[in-house]
Structure formats: C-alpha cells, structure tokens
Amino acid sequence: MQTIHDTIIIDGQEIPFTKGQTIMDAALAARVYIPHLCHYPGLTPSGNCRLCTVDIGSKSVAACITPAAAGQEISNNTSALNDARKSITQMLFVEGDHICPSCEKTGNCKLQAMGYYLGMLDEHFPQFYQHREVDASHARILLDRGRCILCDLCVRASREVDKKNVFAIAGRGTEAHLIVNSSTGKLADSNIEPGDLAANICPVGAILIKEQGYQVPIGQRIYDQHTIQETGLQENSVKKNDD
Amino acid sequence: MEQSNPSPPTTRRIAIDPITRVEGHGKITLLLDADNHIQEARLHIVEFRGFEKFIQGRPYWEVPFFVQRLCGICPVSHQLAAAKAVDQLTGIRQLTPSATKLRRLLHFGQILQSHALHFFHLSSPDFLFGFGSNPAQRNIAGVLEKYPEIALKGVKLRKYGQQIIQAITGKRIHGTGTVPGGMNKPLSIAERDALLADITDILQWSQEALALNEHIHTAHPEHHHFATLPSNYLSMTGASGELEFYHGGLRARYADGNNIFDQFDYCDYQQILREEVRPWSYMKFPYLSALGIEQGWYRVGPLARINNCNMISTPLAEAARQRFKAFGQGKFVHHTLAYHWARMIEALHCAEAIDELLHDPEITGTELIAEKGQHQPQGIGVIEAPRGTLFHHYQINEEGLVTKANLMVSTTSNNQAMNESVRSVANQYLDGQEITEALLNHLEVAVRAYDPCLSCATHALGKMPLQVTLQDVNGKVIDQLTKGMSGEIHR
C-alpha cells in the first residue's frame, strides 16, 4: 500500500507533520521560523501574543494553537504578515514601560530582538503610560509589571513545570495584569524560588533575578550575537512535570 | 529651600534664545532699568528633565544606566558617580586594583573626549576667528576649512577618548561597564595594544592643544578681563592635594586662595552645600552653606580644579600647571576665559594618565568584582566630571528600590557664576538698546567658557516652582501662572 505523508506547505515549502502537532510545532521541527513571543516548546500553547499569525488561504490563524492539517497551504514570511507583526510588536511596546536604553534585559530581551527582526524603527502608536506596580518584596526575584507583555509563559511554566501555580493573569483588556498567588499578593509570600522555570522564562524584563543586571558585557549578550530567528529555532523543549 | 524675589516689573527685557554651541538649550534674559543699564542677567534653563523623580521606585542596580541617559556628552561621569553610590549601597568599600584602574581609565577617556569636544568643536571658532567675526564661518565647519590640521587633531583626540570608552563599556555612548563592586569585563590585551598604538600621537596633540590655548590666553590681554570674576572654588583633590578626578576629598577655597574647608568627606556634602531655587529657571543655585546665599556661590570645573590643586601627578601637565600658576603670580587665576587653558592642562593630564595606565599590568587584570557587604540604606558617589564636581545621592528601601535621589551636577554649581559672567559682559558690550550678533556671541562666549551642560543640570521633576508669563507685543504682561513648591497653581 502506498504511504501517505501528512504534509503542510509553508511559503511553498512542503513540511511533514505528525498527528497532534500544531503548525508551529511542525515548522520548528523543520527549522522554519515563524515569529513568536508567547510560545515555548514543551509548554501548552496559549495563542496570546499573536506574533505567529499566518494565513491559510484567506483566513488568519495563530500558528501556535492551530493544528496542522494535511494539505494546508500557509503563508508565513510575507511582507503583509511581517508588517502586521511589526504593528503587534509596536503595540506591545506602547502598552508597557519598555525603556530599552536603560533596561537590564536589553540585549537579552525577546521583545527588543523581535523589534529588530521586524525592522521596527519607532513605536508608531502613542504610549499608554500605564501605572503598573513593581513587586520587589522577594529577596531574590523582582517582578516589574511595567514590562509584562502578558504572554503568560510564567503562568504556564509555574503550573506545568514548577507545579506551583505562582502566577495568573487577572483583569481584562487594558486592565489585564499579572497577579501572584499568595496571601498578600506579594512575591515574597509565594513559594517561587530563583531556580524555578517561572523565574527565568520571562521573554522581557518583567521577572528577573535581582542584582544580576548588566553583568554580561555589551557584545556578549544573546541578541548581540544572534537574531531571534536563530534562537527561536534552537530552543529545547522543556519537560512538563506530570507528578 | 529659599526662593528669591521675582524681577521688578518696570524693567525692559531682552532675550537671547536659544544659546548656541553649548550642550542643551538655554536662554538669556537681560533686565534693563529705566536708564537702559543691565539690572540683572538671567541664564534660563528651559529644558525639563526629571531624573530625580522617575528614578524613584526603580531597583538600585538600574541606577547607573538609567541616570547616564541624562547626557550624551558625559554619560560616563554619571554612570561612575552612580556606580560609586551603588558600591556604598551594597556595602562595598574597596574595589579590586584592576577594577579601580579600569574605572579611572574610563574616566580619563571620558574627560579627554569631552574636553576635546568642547574646545575644538564648540569654542575654538570663537578664538580662531574672533568673538565678533562672521558667524557663517565661526563654527567647526569653518575651522575645518581654514585650519584643517587643528580641527582634525581635535576630532581625533575626541575619537580616542571615545575609543577608550568603547573598549571598556562596549559602546562609545551609553554603554555598560560598572557593576556593584567592580566592572563587568576586563580590558583585553588586544584592546590595550590597540589603544597604545595611538598614544604617542595623543600625547603630542594634547600638548599642541594646550600650547594653543596657553598662547591664546596669555597673548590676548583683553581676554583677561572678559567676564572675569573673583570667586570661591570647589573641587575634589587627592590625599596630598593633587588634581584628582575619581576619588578624594572636597576642597573649597576663597578667591584669595585661603581654605574654606579641605579633605572634606563628600558623604557629608549636605553639611556644606545648599541649593536655592529661583522661579525663572529649572536650574538650582547651589552655595556653600557656611558663607550664605550672597557670598557662598562658587565655581567648579577645570579652572577650579587647576586653581585648587597643589600639584598634578603627571609631569607635562604639572609643568603646565606651574606656568599657569606663574601667570597668576602664584595667586588664583580668576579669568573666566582661562577655563579653556585649564581645560587643556587637564586634557594633557588625561593623555599622560592614560599612557601610564595602559602600561600598568593590572589594567588587563581579570579580578574585577569585590565581595559585597551589608546593604546600606543610602549611597553617595562624587567624582570630578569634565565640567566639575558631580554629586549623586540615593536612598533605597529594604527591597532595594530607590526612595529618593539627589543629583547635584557641575553646571548647576556654576549657575550663579554664569549669570554673573553674563552680566559682566553685557555691561561691557551692550551699546544702547540694540542687540547685535556680536554682542549675542560675546554673551555666549562667556557662558560657553564654563562648558555648561544644560541637559545634565535640569534633572529634577515634581516640587519645582515654575512661572509662566504671557506678554503681548509691547512687553506688557497679560497673563501669568505660577506653580508653587507644593504643586499649587495660582494666577
């Protein structure tokens, strides 16, 4: 009997997939880059950031949460989609306090790297100037909500890998914000630890290990040496803890 | 803080806006009395920054990289002053020898590039073409055209200072480098050797720049009276009273050279300095508290440092200081235009000190981080920035967030002196009621001598009195709003 390979086509390239894979999974396995910020291999996809929007025919979908289906013809690396992604990135910048020039995450920040990757030269939209609380109560970990892009990677990492449920997103629309699962709502009263994945997975500078900033010299930071496309294709899958 | 009275309502107002060839934007207003004599001169600082306010609530380790954004000319000075304060916040009293030398090298590079920028790019057109010469030519482009050798050497001197900054901080402007208790990377052998390859030229050009400035000042008696002010001087000096830019004690002297205080611990600076707020400027007016508002204003920067110090540790700069001293017949030189001469003595000292440090084996050492101690609730860092003594003072809470910041920058310290110099020149050169381009530039030459950085000097936000006046074409005040110290607004 003739073997039927399940494949999808991304920008004209035929890519195999296995049952249960999303378009993002299949693309990453084939080393095809689809821009993304809230996706991390191994964690349940959430479709939050919408950077991975691709077109299937006339329909736009988020690649990280859309199952691959045989015969899909997908547009990914097009100027129209990249323009839309740039606008999404610009909106993420203006919603928060992303002061790259002095931020300790600069050079290691995925949002900043995405801006460079997409050729973002300005923020285009007016700044929101939202007041978002800094939680420095924990002795070793800083939570600066001003930089949070609500990707919820920390939420999923804490729930699925650390098994602690330290974080959640509360509120809706522009009121959405990261909250901490503790009696006081403060990080110090949660059970997060510096070695937790949730304390280290933040793509921007919202969750940081304290007093570590600026130690890596300019020129040796991640995105001094790589594009976000390169690092995005190299991320190893984290293992969910199913205990 | 004290507030002075606003100007009398009957005076006539002449404004020069903007002032050119200074760092930032300012405005001069001359207040004339009924007889058209200069009653008062005001150097307005119309930029609005706010760093003291928006650093509040930020983690202390961000501070050096946040506040260095005050300025694109002397970010290294702000980073280093803040880094010294952060060292205190983290309980560190002593850096490793290599870290200390790297910071010093960085600072010498910073002062060299800033001084070269100021003389060659901003001030040399005044001296090479004349204060009242054709303004179309009186700029760096004109210097490049008529005196290409001088201009190119100036450009290269600045470039060399920037190369030092880039080697240590990763960028020519707004890099990183300092971390609590040290530095984040060593100087590689290759980086050191690349810098050493050009040092002979740098030493030569620094001597030529000094010779040019020394000649300009000594050969032009008219410069000796231009905007000249007997004043007090404040600077940091080393333990033996030597010229010192990075770390030392504070020395203040009267115009006659006698000590007001010496080797004063800068951590107690609030005991000796106060700041007055005036409603017409964003820039405060500091004064030596022991002498009061009227008598306590002082000057900082190259002229203060060269007047105040007992010696310079490098031979060529020390010989130059001796000539400077001899020119003043052993007394303080109060000529405002001698700032330029003093600035080039310092540039030569920087070149010599850079040469020494690059030959020091410890400059490429890799032990760069000192062990942290107990966190402290406040940290104070003071250095001699290119334009003068620079104070950074931070208080943090137990979570490590800044609760209060006070920055007293060099240009602020020279505020009263700049106003006095402007008044002096205006009285000398204003003929009738007509402002000519030449007069305008004479006034600017007086301000420019101080190398003011108006961006740095206006860093506060919040409880700042501010007066907004609306005038019609005849100069009549038709509306006025004033914001008070507590933020209340009244008409």
Chai-1 contact restraints between the chains, C-beta under 6 A:
chainA,res_idxA,chainB,res_idxB,connection_type,confidence,min_distance_angstrom,max_distance_angstrom,comment,restraint_id
A,P101,B,R69,contact,1.0,0.0,6.0,A-B,restraint_1
A,S102,B,F65,contact,1.0,0.0,6.0,A-B,restraint_2
A,S102,B,F66,contact,1.0,0.0,6.0,A-B,restraint_3
A,S102,B,R69,contact,1.0,0.0,6.0,A-B,restraint_4
A,A136,B,E399,contact,1.0,0.0,6.0,A-B,restraint_5
A,A136,B,G400,contact,1.0,0.0,6.0,A-B,restraint_6
A,A136,B,L401,contact,1.0,0.0,6.0,A-B,restraint_7
A,S137,B,E399,contact,1.0,0.0,6.0,A-B,restraint_8
A,E211,B,W61,contact,1.0,0.0,6.0,A-B,restraint_9
A,G213,B,W61,contact,1.0,0.0,6.0,A-B,restraint_10
A,Y214,B,T176,contact,1.0,0.0,6.0,A-B,restraint_11
A,Y214,B,V179,contact,1.0,0.0,6.0,A-B,restraint_12
A,Q215,B,V179,contact,1.0,0.0,6.0,A-B,restraint_13
A,Q215,B,N184,contact,1.0,0.0,6.0,A-B,restraint_14
A,P217,B,G170,contact,1.0,0.0,6.0,A-B,restraint_15
A,P217,B,N184,contact,1.0,0.0,6.0,A-B,restraint_16
A,P217,B,K185,contact,1.0,0.0,6.0,A-B,restraint_17
A,I218,B,G170,contact,1.0,0.0,6.0,A-B,restraint_18
A,I218,B,K171,contact,1.0,0.0,6.0,A-B,restraint_19
A,I218,B,G175,contact,1.0,0.0,6.0,A-B,restraint_20
A,I218,B,T176,contact,1.0,0.0,6.0,A-B,restraint_21
A,G219,B,G170,contact,1.0,0.0,6.0,A-B,restraint_22
